[in-house]
Amino acid sequence: MARRPRNVPAADRARPAPARRRRRRGGKPGLPLWRLFAALFVIGALAVAALLVSVARDLPDTSSLAAVERSSTIAFLDHRGRLIARRGSAHGHEVAVADLPPYLVDAVLAVEDRRFYSHPGVDVIGLSRAMLANIRAGHIVQGGSTLTQQLAKNLFLSPERTWRRKLQEMMLAFWLESRFTKDEILELYLNRVYFGGGAYGIEAASLRYFGKPASEVTLGEAALLAGLLKAPSRYSPVNDASRAAARATVVLDLMMQTGRITEAERVAAASTPIRVSRGASSPGAQYFIDWIFPSVREIAGPSHGDLVVRTTLDVDAQRAAEAALEGVLADPARAAGVSEGALVSLAHDGSVRAMVGGRSYVRSQFNRAILASRQPGSAFKAFVYASAFEAGLSPDDVRDDRPVRVGDWEPQNYNDTYRGEMTLREAFARSSNSIAVQIAEETGRGHVARLTRRLGMESPMRADRSLALGAYEVTPLELAGAYTPFANGGYRVSPFGIISIETEAGDLVFETPPPADRRVLDARTVSRMQDLLRAVVVWGTGRNAAVPGLETGGKTGTTNDFRDAWFAGYGADVVTAIWTGNDDNAPTDHATGGGPPALIFSAYMQSAPHSGLASGHSRPAGDGPAVAPLPGDTETVAAPAEREEPRDPIAAFLAGLGGPDSE
């Protein structure tokens, strides 16, 4: 049953409900604004402190600051005692800022840290400028590190580019500034920074590049050294002299702009030639150092200490070889589609006087002189004719230069041109494929292969039908070694590059024994081969290899599709083999052995020393003239008269200019 509502008095029912109490404006605030900022600041400071503590916990030990860590160094000298290169870290003795020319210090500060003497270790102005430049560029184009920061990084930190390493670098920079004076920091930096070429410290760098102490460098030399700090390999005068000179000019400009030198001093320094140490001015010699370096380490052992290695290389011959190779291949008209080359030059005992493994060691460290195995082509014919002379033939014997067939193989002459009957001398000088195959078949391929082995060729070869035309692969070093008996009187050689190894104190560690006198060719064969090799240069396919006033001899070689071109020959107490071609084995623009390689040989022999390269063996005069004259020859040893049979007029014109091989 529903409950009735209670009776409520009328007065109570009419009374309105009590109104809600309103909050008055202007009441006491919850937290003042300054307190909020203070709290945020404290939190931020605590966070930064925690971060710094975390970063500081990983800071390296600084107790060994005064110690200079260094590895053993190996100094490589040429056979005359001139410095070629150093391997390992070379440190000079410590130098004081007071002992250095003021302009050397100014040059370093102009490019590395202009406000060095005013900032506390971190340059806020320089850092801000670098940040703005990097933001505008969208990538890192400038660095804001001070010289003190660079010292901290070089001494204690890794080169990784992370924010953590950057914070550690700044912390260590502040520590260095609090621990040392500005001059002491500068001395620490200059005595430890890397200048390229294995040289650590300003003293080692000055000796490395100029052959004198840092206290004696000129203003221009100081600018060059300071310019190296940005990129030691890129701006090294050893790798690129023109780029190093341009960088030195930039340093001089900065010194003038910052008031460290006057305009007159800048002009005088820029116009004064800088002479880099000759031993350090042959970057291509690094190919040679790479070749002998493993042998040095094997002989000396792992804990050898500092060593001095006297090598067989000749700095003057090396420079001439590099210049000759680059001079020809840099000219498109003479290079004829060739992009690379290699050269090996041996004294008559097999000692390497020059080795060029490519056009630029900086761009490619692949040593083509010892690693690039290519077909020698007609350069192999020297071994075919030597075996024929051992079998009783002579240069005046006659054979018919005609199409020849061996089984189902029909080798062709160059341009498919044949000249009929001719002497072996002319056949060799004209590089007849037909007659080379004929006498190889007469003599026996096995005898040719055995003679080639006897002369030092070690690459795999098969005594098949194409052996006479060099259809197997050899390296320039091998070919040079195998040609040497033709020049030294018939003695086999084993190419070598080390004369002796000594400790820094002068104690002998190793000395290469004298080469064994192992005669592999008789005097008559040597004399006849010199006859033929000389004819090639005087009026044959190698006329471009001739050197005015110098007796030379050699043989050209060209492979199928003009992929490889060779010249191997002798002159001025050295035997030299040159290969040109392309690394990808692409065909050249009809480059032949009588083209780029012969031109390189001629340029090299004209610039290389003509004395001082000889060894224990010298090329004998033989038992006859160097080139037996042909009937009707003049005193200049003219070529045989051409026959009346029709010939390709273009080929005849090229032959008259000393053009392509007839092979």
Secondary structure, DSSP 8 states (H G I E B T S, - for coil): ---------HHHHHS---------SS---SS-HHHHHHHHHHHHHHHHHHHHHHHHHT----TTTT-------EEEE-TTS-EEEEES-EE-----GGGS-HHHHHHHHHHH-TTTTTSSSS-HHHHHHHHHHHHHHTS-------HHHHHHHHHH--S---HHHHHHHHHHHHHHHHHS-HHHHHHHHHTTSB-STTEESHHHHHHHHHSS-GGG--HHHHHHHHHHTT-TTTT-TTT-HHHHHHHHHHHHHHHHHTTSS-HHHHHHHHTS-----GGGS-TTHHHHHHHHHHHHHHHH-TT--SEEEEES--HHHHHHHHHHHHHHHTSHHHHTT--EEEEEEEETTSBEEEEE-SS-TTT----HHHH--B--GGGGHHHHHHHHHHTT--TT-EEEES---BTTB----GGG---EEEEHHHHHHHT-HHHHHHHHHHH-HHHHHHHHHHTT--S----SGGGGGT-S-B-HHHHHHHHHHHHTTSB----B-EEEEEETT--EEEE-------B-S-HHHHHHHHHHHHHHHHHSTTGGG-BTTB--EEEEEE-GGG-EEEEEEEETTEEEEEEEE-TT----SS--TTTHHHHHHHHHHHHS-SSS---S------SS-SS---TT--TT-------SS---HHHHHHHHTT-S---
